Amino acid sequence: MMREMAGSRTETIPLPADLRTFLAEVWAAIQAGDDEATRVESDDLLQAECGYGGLVDAAAGRYTFTYLPDTPEGGRWTFELLAEDVRRAAEGQLVDVTVEKHPDAVPGGGPTAAPAGGLADLLASLLGPGGGRGGRAALDLDGDEDDEDADGEPEDSEGAGALLALLEEHHHIELGPEVDRDALVLGIRAILATEDRPRAKAQSLADWLIEQPGVEELYIGDEDLSRILAAW
């Protein structure tokens, strides 16, 4: 259960280029009659690197979108559009959009600000020098083959151990002294190996982590976790 941080605000902004491209893809899916764009109601079935959205009211043709800005402060911007507005955005007629800007989310009942070591630092560690979209990966988090360590044991080619270490290092997860790290790595590895989209994978991972013995707190929301998973 996530709780939004205080400080959300509504603002009208010029439509970012990557968001316009995403909306053009959504409009193409609407024109093609794709079920995910025209029939199935959901807030995250339509996905892109810059965000996600979905049809939330099929009868009214109303869509909701979440944009993940590529900025140091992170957060997320949410807004709604009718199908006609999606068309206008795709064709360049809609130049501004009114969004609600949310800071990062934290676990329900937790503090109103995450501990030190923000998402920007975590992404920088994942992506290496010059990180950000398209940055060079600093860690081999999704290798196709298992290497062997000095003792002949397979290394963690899926990056489960690296991901857990980064979450802990940047204070996005709090582990108790009784935690079974090997079990956590195995569980994380299984989730990372699924074919789910980053958003769904992030939800599964967060839900699973907070239920594990020894995991005391998780200080990262699904949206930010999905950004990290999408980065590799």
N, C-alpha and C positions, 0 to 999 in steps of 0.2 A: 504494500500500500504506500503510494507516494503522496507527498504533500508539497504543493508549490511554495516556493519561497516568496516572501513579501516583496513588493516592488514591481509587479507586472504593470505595464502601461500600454495604452493604445496610441498608435502613431501611423500616419499615412506616409508611405515611403515610395520612391521610384521602384518599379519592378526590377529586381536584380536579373542580370542576363541568364544566370544558370536556372533561376526559378522560371523565367519565361520559357526556356528550353524544356523544362519539366512539364509545364502546362501545355506546351505544344504537343508533347508526347501523350499527355492525357487526352487532349482534344482528338488526336489521331485515333486513340483507343476508343473514344466515344463514337467517332464516325464509323469505325470498323465494327461497332456493336459488341465489343469485348464484354463478357459477363462482369469482370472485375470493375469495369468503368461504367456500366449501364444498368446492372441488375443487382449485384451483390452489395449489400450495405455494410460498410466497414470504414474505419478511419485510417487504415494503413495498408490496404491492398495495393495501392498505386505507389511505387517507390522509385526513387532516384538517389544519386549520391548526395544531392543537396537537401533531401527531405523526403516526405511521404505524405500520403493523403488517401482519400477515398470518398465514395458516395455514401452520404449519411441519410439522405431522404430521397428515395428513388422517385416517389410521386412528384416531388417538387423539383427534382433535378438539382439538388443542393449537395455541394461537396465541401469537405473540410480539408485543410492542408496544414502541415507543420513544416516550416523552413528552418534548416539548421545553418545559420550564417557561419561563414568561414572567417571568424574574427577571434581575437585573443580572449574576449570575454565569454564567448560561447553562448549558451542559452538557446532559446528556440522562439520562433515567431509563428503564431497561429492565425489563421484567417479562414473565411468561408467565401465561396463563389458559387453562383448558379452556372449551369452548363453554358448559357449564353456568355457569361463573363469569361469562362475558360476559353471559349472561341475567340473573344475579343482580345484576350491576352496573347493567345497563340498567333493571332494575325497582326499584332502590334498596335491595336486600337486602344487597349487598356494599358496606360502607362504608369499608373499609380495603384497601390493596393493598401488598404487599411489593415494593419496587423496588430495583434496583441503580443507585446514582447515580454517573454518570461525569462527570468534568470534560471540557473540550473536548479533541478529538483533534488530534494534530499529525502531519506526514508521518513515515513509517517511517524510522528512522535519524536523525531530527532531534532537537532538544532536547526536554526533558520539559516545557517551558513555551513558549508562543508568545511572540514578541517583544512589545514594548510596543504598546499600542493594541488593546484587546480587542474582542470581538464586540459588546459593549454600545455602545461608541463608534461602531462601524461602522454598527450598526442605527440609532443616534441620528442619524447623518449622513444615512442613507437616508430616515428617516421624519420628520425635522425636529423642531421643538419639540413636547414631549409625546409623543415617539415610543413605539413599542410597538404591540401589536396594535390596529388601528383608527386608528393615528396618521395625521396628514396627511403625504402624501408631499412631501418637500422638493425632490425632483428629478422631472422628467417623464421617467421611465425607460421608459415604454411608450406613447408617443404614437401616435396612429393615422395621423398624417400627417407627412411629412418637411417641415421648414422648411428655408429656405436661409440660409446665413451670408452675410457681407458679400461674399464672393467668388463667390456663386452656387452653392456646393457644398452638397449635402444634409447637414443635421446628423444626428447619430447618434440618431434617434428611438427606437431600441430600447434605448438606454442602455448599449451595449457599452463605449464610451469612458468613460462615467461609472463603470461598474462596475469597469473596470480601474484607473482613477484612485483609486477608493476602496480597493480591495484593496491597492494600492501605498502609498497615504497612511497606511493603518492597519497597515502592515507584515504583511499577510497573504500577500503575494507578494514575491519577491525577483527582480528583473530584472537581467540582465547588460548591459554597455555595448553588446553587439552585437545586442541584441534588436530585432526589427522590430515596432514598436508598431502600425503600420498593419495588418500581417498579423494581429496578435493581435486587434485590434478587429474585423476582418472575420470571424475565426473565432468569436469570442465572440458577435458579432451573429447568426451563423447558428445557433448553439446556442440562444440566447435566443428565436429565432423559431420553434423547434419547438413542437409541441403536447404535448410530454412533461410529466408532472407535475413539480413542483419537485424532488422527491427524485431522479428519474431524470435530470432536466436537470442537477442539481448534480453527479451522478456523471460524466455525460458531459463537463461543463465541466472538472472537476478532472482527469479522465484526459487530456483533450486538452491542457490547459495544461501539465502536467508533462512532456509529450512535445515541447513546442515549443522550438526553439533560442532560447537567451537567457533562458529561464525557469529560474532556478537552484534556487529552493525555493518550495513552496506551503505556507503555515502555517495552513491552515484545513481542517477535516474536511468530509466530505460533508453531515453533519447540519446543521452551522452554515451551510454554503453554501446548503443547501436552505431554511433559515429566511430567509435574505436574499432568495433568488429568490421565495419565497412572499410576501414583504412588498410586492412591487409586482405 
